[in-house]
Amino acid sequence: MKKWFSIFKSELALIFDDKSILLTCLVAPILYAFFIGSIYAEKNVTEIPIAVVDFDHSNLSRKVSQLVNTSEKISVEGHYSSIEDAMFHFNNLEVQGILVLPKNFQKKTMNIDGSQVELILNNTKFLTSNEINKAVQSVILTVAGGVRMQYFVSNNIPVELAKQKAQPILPVFKSIYNATNNYGDYLLPILLILIIQQTLIIGFGQSIVHEFKHGLFNHSEKLNFFEFTKILSAKSSYYILLYIIYFFVFYKLIFPFFSLSFNGSIFLHLLLSLLFISVLIIYTTLFASFFKTAIGWTEIMAFSTYPLFLVSGYSWPIDSMPQGLKVFANLLPSTPYFNIFNALATEGAKLDNITNGFAHLLVLLLVGYLLLYVRFQFIKEKMIVKTVEN
């Protein structure tokens, strides 16, 4: 037990001596959390600039333009009499969309003959184009319903019946889990978790690389696997404790600070976090053993952050990926973790709803432990051969 505490204290000394590990594990998580969080602080995209080309110049076309401009998401930045003038501003990215109201728009609409409204969108920015599309469609449907109702009333149809005829099918949308339907509430929680994940992998990995090169792991031929795991447990205890605290701080302080949903049992969240950290510790030790320098490890892990996020299935469904990537995605600890976390924090899931995800993480933990055993035996035999040759 004394040796265990001795290793634990030496790990603390290493952390405070190595500025890279210190900055990665003690400064970066909080600093990056507030930096990334501030990008999505507003969450909703509003006041998206569009142009209106009105070929009709009628009361109805002006009414449509006014209603579009009153939308929370859209701001009409200019009215033009030709497509060419509007396209000039569109191509210069001064506006993100163009609403074209055709000639005889009011006449055809009021006569229930039908009129075609054109909407030109900059789809390179899918968030803004989607918001423009939804807002314009909502206005057009509202105006069309009002015109039809007015037409029926003018033909001596009772008002209530006219309402039913004007909109025989009335959709009712009920947004749950992400009630505000914005990208920030969806993406930001996982980005915050990703910060915790990557700083742990980079910081602890640097320590493991150092240990294999200069520390106790440098004499692996004198250790058995049980002694190796005792050393590993002593080294990792600080990180496990620190990052459990980080998870708690994120859940209780940073998530509320950015008004992010956080449902589910805090006990389940922390249990999930502990399991997730344990899996990361095992796999970090395994892969860091292949690196000769801490700089090399840091460079690879820093550049892997975005690819690992993309393949985790959170931003793009795993089922839509090529078969090879599906297999790879399910080998990543972040894949089941993100799914469980989202179910707990956003959907308020219970334990019986997430047992498959927990089982997935437990299997990854077991597989990682077995692979680490094989890797340790390989390193040990290699060092024994090297010692004999010397």
N, C-alpha and C positions, 0 to 999 in steps of 0.2 A: 504493500500500500504506500510505503514511503517513496518507493521508486515511481509509482504512479503520480503522486503529488509533485515529485521532483521534475518529471517530464512536463506536467501541467505548468509548473512555474517557469521552466525553460521555454515553453511555447509562448508564454506571456512576454518573456524577455525578448524572444525573437521578434514578436510582433512590434514591440516598441523600439527595437533596434532597426528593423527593416521599415523604412519610411513608405515603401510601396505597399506592403501589406497593411500598414497602419492607415494610410489614406484610403485604400480600397475598402477595408472592413469597417472603419470607424467614421470616416468622413463622407465617402461617396454615397452610401445608401440614403442618408437624409438630404444631402445636397442635391442629388439627382432626382429624388422624389419631388422636391419642391420646384426644381427646374422643369421637369417634364410635366408635372401637374399644372404649372402656370400656363403652359402652352394650351392646355385644354380647359382652362379655368372657366371660360365663358360657355363652353360645350356646344351651345346652339349657334348655328350659322345664321346671321341675320343681315338685313339691309344689302342683299345681293343685287348689284346694279344690272338693270336690263333696259333695253330701248323698246319703244313702241312705234311701229309704222302704221299710221292710220290713213287708209285710202278712202274711207267712207265719210269721215268728218261729220258724223251724225251724233245725236244725243246718246244713242245706245253705245256707240263705239267709245265715246268719251266716258260714259258711265263704267264700261268695262275697264278702261284704263285707270280710272279713279279707284275702282275696287281692287285691282291688282296692286296699285301703289299703296293701299292701306293694309295690305298683307304684312304680317310681322316679318316674313322672310325676305320680301322683295322691296326694292326701291326703284321706281321708274326714273332713270337719269336723263331721259330726253325723248321728245316726240319728233318724228321725222316723216317727210312726205315721200321718201323714196327708199328702196332697199339699199341702194348704193351708199347713201349717207350713213345709214345705220350700220352697214357692214364695215365701213371704215373704222368706226369706234369698236365694233366687235372684233375685227382683226387686230386692232391695237390693244385688245384685252381690257378696254375701258368698261365694257359691259360684258356680261356672261350669257346673255340671251336676247333674242329679238322676238317680240310678239307682233305678228302681222295681222291686222284687221282688214279684210278685203272690201272692195267697192260693193255697194248695195248690201252691206252687212245688216243694217237695221231693217231694210225693206224685206229681205229674204227671211230674216229671223222672225219678224213680226207676222209675216204671212205663213209661218210654219213651213216654209219651203226648204229650210236647211241652209246653213252657211258654213263654209270651211275656214277655220282659223288656223294660221300657221305659226308654229313655235320653233325657232332656231336656237339650238343649245350648244354650248361649249362642253362637250362630254369628256374632255380631258380631265375636268374636275367633277368627278361623278357626284360628290356630295352636294355641291352647289347646283348642278344641273338637275338633280333629283328634287331638290327643294323648289326650284323654279317650276318644274313640271307639275309638282303636286299643287302648288299655290295657284297656278294659272288654271289647271283643270278644275279646282274647287270653285273658282270664280265663274268659269264658263258654265259649269253644271248649275250653279246657283242662278245665274242670269237666264239660262235656258229654261229652268223650271219656272222662274217667275214669268217669263214670256208666254210659256204654254198655259200657265194658270190664267193670265190676263186674257188670252185668246179664248179659253173655255168660258170664262165669266162673261165676256162680251157676246157669247153665243147663248146667254141665258141659262148656263149651267150653274147650279148652286155652288157656293164658295167651297164647302167641304168636299163635295164631289170633284170640283175643279182641282183641288189640291191633290186628291188621289190620282186623277187622270194625269196631272202634270208630272208627278213623280210616283208612278205605280210601284216602283221598287226603290226603297230608301235604305241604303246601307248604313249600318251603325258600327263604327270601329271602336273597339275597346282595347287600348294598349295596356298590357300588364308586364310586370318585371322591369321593362324600360319604358315607363309611362310617358316620359318626355320625348321618346323616340329620337334621341340624338346620339351621335357617334362617340362623343366624349364619355358619356356614362357607360358605354359598352367597352371602349378600348382602354380607358385610363386605369381601371383596376388591375388589368392584366399587365399593363406596362409597369405599374408600381411593383407588382409581384416579380416581374422580370428583372427589375433593378436588384431586388433582394437575391434572386437566384444567381445572377451573373457576378455580383460582387462576392458572394460566398464562393462560387467556383473559382474565380480568379485569385482571391486572397488565400483561400485554403490550399489551392493548387500550388501557389508560390511557396508556401510552407512545405508542402510535400516534396516538391522538386529540390528544395534546399536540404530536406532531411535525407533524401536518397543520395545526394551529392556530398554532404558534409556531416550529417547527423547520425542518429542511431541506425537508420535504415541503410547507411553506407556499409555496415558490417552485417548484411543480411545472412551471410553464410553461418553466423554464430547464433542465429535466431531460429526458433520454430514458428509456425504460423500462429500458435496461441500467444506467444510473446509479442509477435508482430501486431496482433489485434489489440493487445493490452496497451502497447505504445500508441497505436492509432487511436484508441479510445481516449487516452489521456490528452493527446494532441487535439482531438476533435471536440472535446468537452467544452472548451472555451467557445468555439464557434457555434456549437449547438445552443448553448446558453444565450450567447449574444444574439443569434439570429431568431431564436424564439422571442426574445425581448423585442427585436425589430418587428416581427410579425404582429406582436401585441400592440406596439406603438402605432404601426400602420393602421391596424384595424380600429383602434380606439381614438386616435388623434388625426392622422393624415387623411383617412377616408372621410370622416366627418368634416374636416377642414375644406375638402373639395366637394362636399355634399354628394358623396357617392353612396349608393345603396350598400348596406351591410346587414344582412339578415342571417338567420340560422344561429345555432348554438355556438357561443364563443369557445366552449370546451371542444366541440367537434372541429372548429377551425384550428385551434391550437394543436389538437391531436393530429389532424391532417398535416399541419405545418411541420410538426416534429418528424412525422414519417417521411415527408418530402425532403427535409433537411438531411435525414439519415441516408436516404437514397442518393442524394447529391454528394454527400461525403464519401460514400463507397465508390461511386463512379468517378469522382474527381481524383481520388487516390489511385484508382486503376489507370486512368488515362494520363495523369501527371507523371506516373512512373516511366513513361516512354520519353519524357522530355529531359534534356540535358541542362537547360537554363531556364530561369524564371521568366526572363524576357521573352523567350520563344513561346512559353506557355501563355503569357499574358497577351501577346500579339494574336495568337490563334484564337483564344477564347473571346477576345474583344471583337474580332471580326466575325465570330460565329453567332453573336447575339441575335442579329436580325434573321439570318437563315433558320436558326433554331426556333425562333418565334413563329416564322411563317409556316414551318413544317409541323408545328404542334397542333394544327387543326383549328386554331381559334379564329384566324383571319380568313381561312379558306377551308371548306370541309375536307376532311381526310378522304372520304369516299370519292371525291372528285380528283384525287391525285393519282399519278401512275402507281402501279402495283408495288414497285420497289420503294417508293416514298411512303406508301401506306405502312409497309413493314417497318421502315426506319422510324416513322412517326410514333408507332406504338412501342418502340424501344426507348423513347425519350420519357423521362420522369415528368416533364412539364405537360405532356399530353393528357394523362389521367388527372394530374393535379389541377390544370386549368378547368377541366370539365367539372370536377368536384367542387372547386372553389366557386365557379359560376353558379352551379346548382344551389350551393349553400348561401352565398352572399346575395345573389340576385333573386333567386326563385324561392329561397327559404326552405330548401329540401330538408328532409329528416334522414336519420341514419339508414333506414331501410331503403331509401331512394338512391343511396350512393355506395352501396356495398360493393358493386362491381368495380368502381373506381379505386376503392381502398384495396380490394383484392389485386387489382392491376399493379398498384404501387408495391404491395407486399411481394408479388412475384418478381418485380424488377429488383427489389432489395435482395431477394434470395439469389437471383441470377447474378447480380453484381458481386455478391459475396463469393459465390463459386468461381466466377471469373477472376476475382482478386486472389483467391487461393491458388489458382493455376498460374497466374502471373507471378505471384510471390515464389512459388516453387521453381519457376523458370529462372527468375533473377538469382535465387539462392544457388541453384546448380551452376549457373554461369559464373558466379563469384567464386564458388568452390574450385571450379576448373581453372579460373584465373589465378587463384592463390597457389594451387599445386604447380602451375606452370612457372610461377615466379620463385 
